Every structure is written in C-alpha cells, then in structure tokens.
Amino acid sequence: MIYCAGGDEFVVFCPGISEKKLAQQVRQLRSLADNTHDVSFAVGTAYVQGDYDICKAM
C-alpha cells in the first residue's frame, strides 16, 4: 500500500514482509539511487509487528 503523506512525501506499507526482507529491499533501493545521478531522495524505515499506529509509523 502506498500513501501520499503530503507534497512529495510517500509512505509505503508492506504487510507480511520480514525485517530482513525490508532491509534487503531498502539496500537495493539505495543502490539504485546511488547509480542515478539525476534523482535524489531520502529513505527512512520503521518495522512494526502486530498492531501498529499509522501516525507513529510516519
């Protein structure tokens, strides 16, 4: 699930993903960004199991 949090900020929820897989995906995303000289962005992550609060996650 992808949500626009405002302007150019997006939040991606990945239910069912493991913490290890999340870390792997973020490394891959950062690697792709490092090899693209005309695109830049910041990435932050929060891993939560069970019930979660969307506001806290953001």
Backbone bond lengths (Angstrom), bond angles and torsions (degrees), N, CA, C in turn:
res aa  C-N    CA-C-N  psi(-1)  N-CA   C-N-CA  omega(-1)  CA-C   N-CA-C  phi
1 M - - - 1.440 - - 1.519 108.16 -
2 I 1.313 117.18 133.14 1.452 122.60 179.33 1.526 108.18 -120.96
3 Y 1.327 115.79 130.56 1.454 121.57 178.97 1.522 109.43 -124.48
4 C 1.315 115.73 139.60 1.457 120.99 173.16 1.527 105.89 -84.50
5 A 1.325 116.27 116.47 1.459 121.13 -177.19 1.521 111.12 -87.08
6 G 1.310 117.02 -13.04 1.461 121.01 179.22 1.511 110.24 146.02
7 G 1.320 116.16 134.17 1.458 120.30 177.78 1.513 112.03 55.31
8 D 1.318 115.62 -113.03 1.467 120.56 -179.68 1.523 111.69 -111.08
9 E 1.322 117.11 27.38 1.467 122.19 179.09 1.522 109.65 -107.97
10 F 1.326 115.07 132.25 1.458 121.05 -178.66 1.517 110.10 -128.85
11 V 1.319 115.91 149.36 1.459 123.58 176.34 1.525 106.84 -120.95
12 V 1.323 116.39 131.53 1.453 121.54 179.35 1.527 107.90 -116.68
13 F 1.315 116.44 122.30 1.462 121.81 176.25 1.523 107.98 -101.94
14 C 1.314 116.19 131.90 1.471 121.85 -177.65 1.526 109.25 -124.99
15 P 1.321 118.05 75.83 1.465 119.30 179.83 1.527 110.61 -62.61
16 G 1.312 114.90 139.18 1.460 120.10 176.76 1.520 114.68 87.24
17 I 1.315 118.59 -0.41 1.463 120.76 179.43 1.534 109.19 -86.36
18 S 1.305 116.10 145.30 1.468 119.21 177.10 1.531 109.20 -83.57
19 E 1.307 116.27 160.00 1.469 120.64 178.76 1.531 110.48 -62.26
20 K 1.326 115.78 -37.74 1.469 120.92 178.46 1.531 110.84 -63.93
21 K 1.326 117.22 -44.18 1.463 121.64 -179.88 1.529 110.35 -66.33
22 L 1.328 117.58 -38.53 1.462 121.16 177.00 1.524 110.17 -60.08
23 A 1.315 116.92 -47.37 1.465 121.26 179.73 1.527 110.52 -60.75
24 Q 1.322 116.56 -40.64 1.466 121.46 178.90 1.529 110.80 -63.26
25 Q 1.311 117.16 -44.45 1.455 121.39 -179.40 1.534 111.47 -65.28
26 V 1.325 116.90 -39.40 1.462 120.86 179.08 1.525 110.11 -67.13
27 R 1.323 117.80 -40.34 1.474 120.35 176.21 1.523 110.64 -60.38
28 Q 1.321 116.45 -42.46 1.462 120.56 179.28 1.524 110.72 -64.38
29 L 1.321 118.03 -43.14 1.456 122.06 178.88 1.526 111.06 -61.50
30 R 1.320 116.62 -45.31 1.471 120.62 179.27 1.521 111.19 -65.19
31 S 1.315 117.53 -37.02 1.454 121.45 178.08 1.522 110.51 -64.12
32 L 1.320 117.04 -43.04 1.468 120.41 177.29 1.531 110.36 -62.73
33 A 1.319 116.95 -40.98 1.466 120.85 -179.70 1.521 111.05 -66.11
34 D 1.328 117.38 -37.17 1.469 121.03 179.62 1.523 111.53 -63.97
35 N 1.309 117.06 -25.33 1.464 121.69 -179.04 1.529 112.98 -98.05
36 T 1.319 116.65 9.19 1.460 121.99 178.16 1.523 107.32 -120.88
37 H 1.320 117.02 108.66 1.458 121.09 -171.12 1.522 114.27 -81.99
38 D 1.332 118.46 -14.26 1.454 119.77 -178.28 1.536 113.46 -106.44
39 V 1.329 116.27 11.21 1.463 121.17 178.68 1.522 108.42 -131.77
40 S 1.334 116.55 134.77 1.466 119.42 175.27 1.528 108.68 -140.14
41 F 1.304 115.25 149.54 1.455 120.67 179.09 1.518 109.60 -164.64
42 A 1.311 115.29 163.26 1.455 122.14 176.63 1.525 107.91 -107.11
43 V 1.322 115.74 147.64 1.463 121.42 179.38 1.527 108.12 -130.16
44 G 1.300 116.06 131.01 1.459 121.70 173.35 1.513 107.84 -129.11
45 T 1.307 117.37 152.62 1.463 120.11 179.99 1.523 110.98 -133.07
46 A 1.301 114.69 154.42 1.461 123.10 171.09 1.518 106.03 -143.54
47 Y 1.324 116.48 126.57 1.466 120.54 179.07 1.524 107.85 -108.60
48 V 1.329 116.01 124.59 1.459 121.80 -177.69 1.519 108.26 -132.10
49 Q 1.325 116.45 136.01 1.465 121.45 174.61 1.520 108.67 -110.00
50 G 1.313 115.24 150.21 1.461 119.80 178.78 1.515 111.34 74.65
51 D 1.327 116.36 -147.85 1.464 120.74 179.53 1.520 109.76 -67.22
52 Y 1.326 115.82 143.75 1.450 119.46 178.77 1.515 109.86 -141.60
53 D 1.309 114.57 158.44 1.453 122.93 178.78 1.520 107.30 -108.64
54 I 1.311 117.83 116.54 1.452 122.09 -176.91 1.530 110.29 -57.66
55 C 1.306 118.56 -41.31 1.472 121.18 -179.45 1.522 111.09 -62.56
56 K 1.326 118.14 -41.19 1.470 121.22 178.14 1.511 110.70 -67.98
57 A 1.307 116.94 -38.50 1.467 120.69 179.91 1.513 110.99 -63.67
58 M 1.330 116.37 -37.36 1.467 119.76 179.58 1.507 109.63 -73.28
